[in-house]
Structures are given as C-alpha cells and as structure tokens.
Amino acid sequence: MDRLQREYPWTKVPLVACGPMRLIALSKLASEVSKAGGLGFIGAGSDVTTLASELDNVRSSQTESRVLADVKDVLPVGVGFLLWAGDQLMNDALPLLEKYKPAAVWLFAPTQSDQLERWATETRRVTQGKTKIWVQIGTVADAVEATKSCQPDVLVVQGSDAGGHGLDKCAGLVSLLPEVDDAVAAVCAEQDIKKPSLVGAGGIVEGRGGAAALMLGASGIVMGTRYLAAHEANIPKGYINAVLEASDGGVTTERGKLYDTLRGTTDWPLRYGGRGVLNESHRDAASGMSFEENKRLYEDALTRGDGGWGEKARLTTYAGTGVGLVKEVKSAAAITEEVREDAKRVIRHVSSGL
C-alpha cells in the first residue's frame, strides 16, 4: 500500500480506483474519483479520438481542486486501453501520453505476445517513466507472463465476478489473488525484478468486499459496477435504473458473447466475454429465437430511450455479480470515500476480535 501512495501522493490508503469503463468512465468521473483520494481512469478503449479533450478537461478541473492542484509531474488520472485494437491505437496514443503524462495506463486484452512489452516500453520512454504501467490479468499464467515481459508497476487481478468484459474462464478473486501473489513473488525472486503491486477487481462494490480483497493480499481495489450508479458516469438513466433494480447477481448476470453480437462489438478476442444482466434478449436467444429476429428487436429497443433497458427489456446492461449491492446513485467522490472508510472499519473490527 505504501508504494501506491508514494506513486500517487494525492491518494489515501487503501487505494480505491475506478475501472476504465469504455464510453462510461470519462474525465468527469475519473477526476472526481481522484479528487476523493482515489485513482480515476478514463476508458479510452480502442479509440483515442476524444482522449485529448478528456485529458484537457481533467487538467482544467485539477486547478479547481485543493487535493490535486499541487500534483505537477503527472496528470492525476489514468487511461485504459484495449490492446486488441492493434498497433495504430498505440501509435495514436503515444503523442497524447507524452503530452499529458497521465499517472497510469491500464493495458488489457492483448492479442499478440509482445504487445504488453511494446506498450510498456514505449509508454515509459515517452513519459520518462512518470506514467506507471497497470496490466489487467485473469489467470495465474497471464500474471506470470505479464510480469516477465513488461515488469508492470501494478497487476489488476480480475476475478470471474467482474462485470463487463473479462475472461470466459477464470477463478473468483478469493482463490485467484493469493495464487497470483505467490506465483508472481516466486518469479520476481527468481529473476531479481521488482514485484508489482496487486489490485483486486471483480465483484467488489462496497467496503466488505474491499476489505476481503485487501486481506487476500491486494494493495488496493478497483470497482466498475458500483460507479455505474455515480452521478458523473456517462450512462443513460435507463441503464442506471436497470442496475439499481437488479439483484442476486450470481444468477441474474451471465458472461457470454450474445450482447456483443447484438451490439456489433465483435472485435474482442475469443477468450473474452461480457457479463451483463439477463433480459429478454438473452431469454429469447436461449429459447431458440433466430439471431436476425433478436437483432431486429434489439435495434427497435434502441429507439425506446430509457425504456430499452431493464430485466424485461432488451438493451445491454453490463454489470458484475455484486450488482444487487448497488442500491442508490451517489457522487463518485462519496462512493470512493464510503467504500474506502468502510473497508478500513471492517478490517479494524476483524482485527480487534482476533
């Protein structure tokens, strides 16, 4: 934990980060998380067309924040990239990273074995090492490979309960994080390289889950689903309502490729799927409806505004299994502070009883 606070001196312990949800986590959300002592990420995803304007927005809001105004060497947010987009994405991103020097880049879903190494090397070069490297993994093997290939500063260990896109096959965080910790520690000792900090993700939406991840060996936590119900999230009201109405996420959400095919977002590598709330689109597909008809109904739902989302509607609501714990809309700052303080209280309570 101390290392993360040294690298991000405006943050508070334990570190709470907002995942770089594409099209949802933009400058407003990222800035508010960082202002509250966390680390907000902008979800650039596979396209940097609007990234400069988003980073300019962060820079403008930074001057208005007592907490962030004194941060000079880096821009106090991170940026998330989807590596499956290929070399052009990196080529387009590097000039922006050089100019703005965000505090971190979050690298996810490579399709080639050398992509992580090239992104890490080039990012460190153009930012003089000021931008730290975060790599999202979902298996022990991927964690070891990433550690060897690019020596990341942070490994985001994502368990199977995570919403949105993740590996079709991976373990839950309770077993995944300790095994990753042991395996990475061993390879770092063997190769005499710095051990990355571990940040837990997947199913964490409140303080008890955050405390559990910290007790498993994480130095911080990442949330995505909880920030869907932040005032600053770039998200339709119908999507927010669907999140608030969902419960029992272990059975009412599922990971798969149906929603990607209906939405036309089919560039993801085969090993990844998106976890979302089950709705009429899913049930009709399961009962044998043709894809063509399902697609027609999906596109019709797009014309229905906020009424297109919900358990009895059709539009995609990406969310993790912890969605039933999301009960109300709050500011991103309030969410960040609440989860951080609740996690600390839980840990103190457990420690006092031992």
Buried (B, 14 or more C-beta within 10 A) or exposed (E): BEBBBEBBEBBBBBBBBBBBBBEBBBBBBBBBBBBBBBBBBBBBBBBBEEBEEBBEBBBEBBEEBEBBEEBEEBBBBBBBBBBBBBEEBBEBBBEBBBEBBBBBBBBBBBBEEEBBBBBBEBBBEBBEEBBBBBBBBBBBEBBBBBBBBBBBBBBBBBBBBBBBBBBBEBBBBBEBBBBBBEBBBEBBEEEEEEBBBBBBBBBBBBBBBBBBBBBBBBBBBBBBBBBBBBBBBBBBEBBBBBBBBBBEBEEBBBBBBBBBBBBEBEEBEEBBBBBBBBBBBBEBBEEEBEEEEBBEBBEEBEEEEBEBBBBEBBBBBBBBBBBBBBEEBBBBBBBBBBBBBBBBEBBEEEEEEE
